[in-house]
């Protein structure tokens, strides 16, 4: 009897191991590299996504590797083994813009990565310190632009760094409107938010998840979103299309976030991750958590579709970097 039970247990264990071996994408532990510090908007997105992907991909450990516009973490992803055990949550900066911002990168965006699918899109929001806005009479984005022209270099805009989407976005707005706004780069969005709260700077353009809480608390006044259409997270805030009289009618500042693997990631492993993400993005619970932050869940039709998007968007981001004049070492 004892021998029979042991034999059955042995057979069951062998079957389980065979099933795991037959699943090409499932690893004991998957490392998800987030190329930004913990606590920020991208980190939040990564942790929400990891939670939903674990049932299909196995245990996922989020590893924050910030620095150099996400280049440090992306370089680590590029050097990882292409066995499905390492993925990266990257955005348009690492996949496109960095090649025009830095004279050299620790990775080749085209040759060293395997794009899989986008997971979310988002935009930036122009916010002002609520007390400052009252003092200066900024009841709308038009008021801000007009005041900046009448008071050159007196509006200081904080950003999370040179070459970030907030920096590129404001330079585009300045070019289109003739606004006189001084860019003040910070080492991350957190310090800029603190200075905006303290009144050391007047405005910020930043990604929605980072500043929506302060808007809801009344500490910041949201004057405009950078996208062409309004967003669900801040439905009362006008979009760029609504400022066509200022020359902004065709402006649509959007960023997006995607999962990628290192070069050489096998097609079956990439497909397994793609299928897991596609399923996760239909989850009502995940969508309910993402949308109030300003992230809009999205997926591509295939990894090839994302690769084409990267190629198609290259000219747009190259031009934004040129307009900004940003160059990084």
C-alpha positions as CSV (number, residue, x, y, z in Angstrom):
1,X,0.0,0.0,0.0
2,X,2.8,2.4,0.9
3,X,4.7,1.5,-2.3
4,X,1.6,2.2,-4.4
5,X,1.0,5.6,-2.8
6,X,4.7,6.5,-3.4
7,X,4.5,5.4,-7.0
8,X,1.4,7.4,-7.6
9,X,3.0,10.5,-6.0
10,X,6.1,10.0,-8.1
11,X,4.0,9.8,-11.3
12,X,2.0,12.9,-10.3
13,X,5.2,14.8,-9.7
14,X,6.7,13.7,-13.0
15,X,3.5,14.8,-14.8
16,X,3.6,18.2,-13.2
17,X,7.2,18.7,-14.2
18,X,6.5,17.7,-17.8
19,X,3.6,20.2,-17.9
20,X,5.9,23.0,-16.7
21,X,8.6,22.0,-19.2
22,X,6.0,22.1,-22.0
23,X,5.0,25.7,-21.2
24,X,7.7,27.8,-22.9
25,X,7.0,31.2,-21.3
26,X,6.5,30.2,-17.7
27,X,9.6,30.6,-15.5
28,X,10.1,30.1,-11.8
29,X,10.6,33.8,-11.4
30,X,10.2,36.6,-14.0
31,X,12.1,39.8,-13.3
32,X,10.2,42.9,-14.6
33,X,12.7,45.8,-15.0
34,X,11.1,49.2,-14.4
35,X,13.7,51.8,-15.5
36,X,12.5,54.4,-13.0
37,X,12.7,54.8,-9.2
38,X,10.1,53.1,-7.0
39,X,6.9,55.0,-6.2
40,X,6.5,56.8,-9.5
41,X,3.8,56.5,-12.1
42,X,5.6,53.8,-14.2
43,X,6.4,51.8,-11.1
44,X,2.8,51.8,-10.1
45,X,1.8,50.6,-13.5
46,X,4.4,47.9,-13.4
47,X,3.3,46.5,-10.1
48,X,-0.4,46.5,-11.1
49,X,0.5,44.7,-14.3
50,X,2.8,42.2,-12.5
51,X,0.0,41.2,-10.2
52,X,-2.3,40.4,-13.1
53,X,0.3,38.5,-15.1
54,X,1.5,36.2,-12.4
55,X,-1.2,33.5,-12.8
56,X,0.0,32.9,-16.4
57,X,3.7,33.8,-16.2
58,X,4.7,32.7,-12.7
59,X,6.1,34.8,-9.9
60,X,7.1,38.3,-11.1
61,X,9.6,40.5,-9.2
62,X,9.6,44.2,-10.0
63,X,13.1,45.5,-10.2
64,X,13.6,49.3,-10.2
65,X,16.7,50.5,-12.2
66,X,16.4,54.2,-12.6
67,X,18.7,56.7,-14.1
68,X,19.7,58.4,-17.4
69,X,16.2,58.6,-18.8
70,X,15.6,54.9,-18.3
71,X,18.7,54.0,-20.2
72,X,20.4,52.1,-17.3
73,X,17.5,49.8,-16.8
74,X,16.9,49.3,-20.5
75,X,20.6,48.5,-20.9
76,X,20.3,45.8,-18.3
77,X,17.3,44.4,-20.1
78,X,19.2,44.3,-23.4
79,X,22.0,42.3,-21.7
80,X,19.7,39.7,-20.1
81,X,19.3,36.1,-21.2
82,X,16.5,35.8,-23.8
83,X,14.9,32.9,-21.9
84,X,11.7,34.7,-20.9
85,X,12.9,35.3,-17.3
86,X,13.5,39.0,-17.8
87,X,11.1,41.6,-19.2
88,X,11.1,45.4,-19.2
89,X,8.3,47.9,-18.9
90,X,9.6,50.6,-21.2
91,X,8.0,53.7,-22.6
92,X,8.5,55.8,-25.8
93,X,11.5,57.5,-24.2
94,X,13.6,54.4,-24.0
95,X,12.3,52.9,-27.3
96,X,12.5,56.0,-29.4
97,X,13.4,59.4,-28.0
98,X,16.6,58.5,-26.1
99,X,18.4,57.8,-29.4
100,X,18.1,61.5,-30.2
101,X,18.8,62.8,-26.7
102,X,22.0,60.9,-25.9
103,X,25.2,60.8,-28.0
104,X,25.5,57.1,-27.0
105,X,23.3,54.5,-25.3
106,X,24.1,51.3,-23.5
107,X,21.7,49.6,-25.9
108,X,20.5,49.8,-29.5
109,X,16.8,50.4,-29.3
110,X,16.2,48.5,-32.6
111,X,18.7,45.7,-32.4
112,X,18.9,44.9,-28.7
113,X,15.3,44.6,-27.7
114,X,12.2,42.5,-28.6
115,X,9.1,44.7,-28.4
116,X,6.0,42.7,-27.4
117,X,3.0,44.9,-26.9
118,X,1.9,48.2,-25.4
119,X,0.0,48.0,-22.1
120,X,-1.1,51.6,-21.6
121,X,-1.1,55.1,-23.0
122,X,-1.2,58.5,-21.2
123,X,-0.7,62.2,-21.6
124,X,0.7,65.1,-19.6
125,X,-1.3,67.8,-17.7
126,X,-0.4,71.4,-17.1
127,X,-1.0,72.3,-13.5
128,X,-0.4,75.4,-11.4
129,X,0.0,75.9,-7.7
130,X,-3.5,76.8,-6.7
131,X,-2.5,79.8,-4.6
132,X,-0.3,81.1,-7.4
133,X,-3.1,80.7,-9.9
134,X,-5.5,82.8,-7.7
135,X,-2.9,85.5,-7.2
136,X,-2.1,85.8,-10.9
137,X,-5.7,85.4,-12.1
138,X,-5.0,82.2,-14.1
139,X,-8.5,80.8,-14.5
140,X,-7.6,79.0,-17.7
141,X,-4.7,77.9,-19.9
142,X,-5.3,81.0,-22.1
143,X,-4.7,83.2,-19.0
144,X,-1.4,81.5,-18.3
145,X,-0.2,81.8,-21.9
146,X,-1.2,85.5,-22.0
147,X,0.4,86.3,-18.6
148,X,3.6,84.6,-19.6
149,X,3.8,86.8,-22.8
150,X,3.2,90.0,-20.8
151,X,5.7,88.9,-18.1
152,X,8.6,87.3,-20.0
153,X,10.6,84.6,-18.1
154,X,8.5,85.0,-15.0
155,X,6.7,81.6,-15.3
156,X,8.9,78.7,-14.2
157,X,7.9,75.2,-15.2
158,X,9.3,72.2,-13.4
159,X,9.8,68.9,-15.0
160,X,11.1,65.5,-14.1
161,X,14.2,66.1,-16.2
162,X,15.7,67.3,-19.5
163,X,14.4,65.3,-22.4
164,X,11.3,63.9,-20.6
165,X,7.9,64.1,-22.1
166,X,7.0,67.1,-19.9
167,X,10.1,69.0,-21.2
168,X,9.5,68.1,-24.8
169,X,5.8,68.9,-24.4
170,X,6.3,72.4,-23.0
171,X,8.8,73.3,-25.7
172,X,6.3,72.3,-28.4
173,X,3.6,74.5,-26.7
174,X,6.1,77.4,-26.4
175,X,6.9,77.1,-30.1
176,X,3.3,77.0,-31.1
177,X,2.0,79.8,-28.8
178,X,5.0,82.1,-28.3
179,X,4.7,81.7,-24.5
180,X,7.6,82.8,-22.4
181,X,8.1,80.0,-19.9
182,X,11.4,79.0,-18.3
183,X,12.1,75.2,-18.0
184,X,13.4,74.1,-14.6
185,X,14.5,70.5,-14.8
186,X,14.6,68.3,-11.7
187,X,16.0,64.9,-11.0
188,X,12.6,63.2,-11.0
189,X,9.0,64.3,-10.7
190,X,8.9,64.0,-6.9
191,X,11.2,67.0,-6.2
192,X,9.4,69.1,-8.8
193,X,6.0,68.4,-7.2
194,X,7.4,69.4,-3.8
195,X,8.6,72.7,-5.1
196,X,5.4,73.4,-6.9
197,X,3.5,72.7,-3.7
198,X,5.9,75.1,-1.9
199,X,5.6,77.9,-4.6
200,X,9.2,77.8,-5.7
201,X,7.9,77.2,-9.3
202,X,4.7,78.2,-10.8
203,X,3.6,75.3,-13.1
204,X,4.3,71.8,-14.1
205,X,3.6,69.7,-17.1
206,X,3.8,66.1,-16.0
207,X,2.2,62.7,-16.5
208,X,-1.3,62.4,-15.2
209,X,-0.8,59.7,-12.5
210,X,1.9,61.8,-10.8
211,X,-0.2,65.0,-10.3
212,X,-3.9,63.9,-10.4
213,X,-4.1,63.4,-6.6
214,X,-3.0,67.0,-5.9
215,X,-5.5,68.2,-8.4
216,X,-8.3,66.3,-6.7
217,X,-7.1,67.7,-3.3
218,X,-7.3,71.2,-4.6
219,X,-3.5,71.9,-4.1
220,X,-3.0,72.2,-7.9
221,X,-5.2,73.7,-10.6
222,X,-5.3,71.7,-13.8
223,X,-5.4,74.1,-16.8
224,X,-5.0,71.7,-19.8
225,X,-4.2,68.2,-20.8
226,X,-1.6,67.6,-23.5
227,X,-3.7,65.2,-25.6
228,X,-6.0,66.2,-28.4
229,X,-9.0,64.9,-26.5
230,X,-10.1,65.2,-22.9
231,X,-9.3,62.2,-20.6
232,X,-11.4,60.2,-18.2
233,X,-9.3,60.9,-15.2
234,X,-9.8,64.6,-15.5
235,X,-12.9,65.1,-17.6
236,X,-13.4,68.8,-16.8
237,X,-9.9,69.8,-18.0
238,X,-9.8,71.1,-21.6
239,X,-7.6,69.4,-24.2
240,X,-5.2,70.9,-26.7
241,X,-7.8,70.8,-29.5
242,X,-9.8,73.3,-27.5
243,X,-7.0,75.8,-27.8
244,X,-6.9,75.9,-31.6
245,X,-7.0,79.7,-31.4
246,X,-3.6,79.5,-29.7
247,X,-2.2,77.3,-32.5
248,X,-2.5,74.1,-30.5
249,X,-5.3,72.4,-32.4
250,X,-3.1,69.8,-33.9
251,X,-1.1,69.0,-30.8
252,X,-1.5,65.6,-29.3
253,X,1.2,64.8,-26.7
254,X,0.8,61.1,-25.9
255,X,3.2,58.7,-24.3
256,X,2.8,55.0,-24.1
257,X,4.3,52.1,-22.2
258,X,5.2,48.7,-23.5
259,X,6.5,45.3,-22.5
260,X,9.7,44.2,-24.1
261,X,12.3,41.5,-23.8
262,X,16.0,41.2,-24.7
263,X,17.1,40.5,-28.3
264,X,16.7,36.9,-29.3
265,X,13.6,36.3,-27.3
266,X,12.0,33.3,-28.9
267,X,8.7,33.8,-30.8
268,X,6.8,31.3,-28.6
269,X,8.0,33.1,-25.4
270,X,7.1,36.5,-26.8
271,X,3.7,35.2,-27.8
272,X,3.0,33.8,-24.4
273,X,3.7,37.1,-22.8
274,X,1.6,38.9,-25.5
275,X,-1.3,36.6,-24.8
276,X,-1.0,37.0,-21.0
277,X,-1.0,40.8,-21.4
278,X,-3.9,40.8,-23.8
279,X,-6.0,38.8,-21.4
280,X,-5.0,41.0,-18.4
281,X,-6.1,44.1,-20.2
282,X,-9.6,42.8,-20.5
283,X,-9.8,42.4,-16.7
284,X,-12.4,44.9,-15.4
285,X,-10.6,45.2,-12.0
286,X,-7.3,46.2,-13.6
287,X,-9.0,48.7,-15.9
288,X,-10.8,50.2,-12.9
289,X,-7.5,50.7,-11.1
290,X,-5.7,52.2,-14.1
291,X,-8.2,54.6,-15.6
292,X,-8.5,57.0,-12.6
293,X,-4.8,57.5,-12.6
294,X,-4.8,58.7,-16.2
295,X,-3.5,55.5,-17.8
296,X,-5.6,54.1,-20.6
297,X,-5.2,50.3,-21.1
298,X,-4.2,49.3,-24.6
299,X,-2.6,46.5,-26.5
300,X,-1.3,46.0,-30.0
301,X,-2.5,43.4,-32.5
302,X,0.9,41.6,-32.4
303,X,4.6,42.2,-31.6
304,X,5.1,43.1,-35.2
305,X,2.5,45.8,-35.0
306,X,4.3,47.4,-32.0
307,X,7.6,47.2,-33.9
308,X,6.0,49.1,-36.8
309,X,4.6,51.7,-34.5
310,X,8.1,52.4,-33.1
311,X,9.4,52.9,-36.7
312,X,6.5,55.1,-37.7
313,X,6.8,57.4,-34.6
314,X,10.5,57.9,-34.9
315,X,10.2,61.1,-37.0
316,X,7.7,62.7,-34.6
317,X,9.9,62.2,-31.5
318,X,13.0,63.2,-33.4
319,X,11.3,66.5,-34.3
320,X,10.2,67.1,-30.7
321,X,13.7,66.6,-29.4
322,X,15.0,69.0,-32.1
323,X,12.5,71.6,-31.1
324,X,13.4,71.3,-27.4
325,X,17.1,71.6,-28.1
326,X,17.7,69.0,-25.4
327,X,21.0,67.1,-25.4
328,X,22.2,64.8,-22.7
329,X,25.5,63.2,-21.8
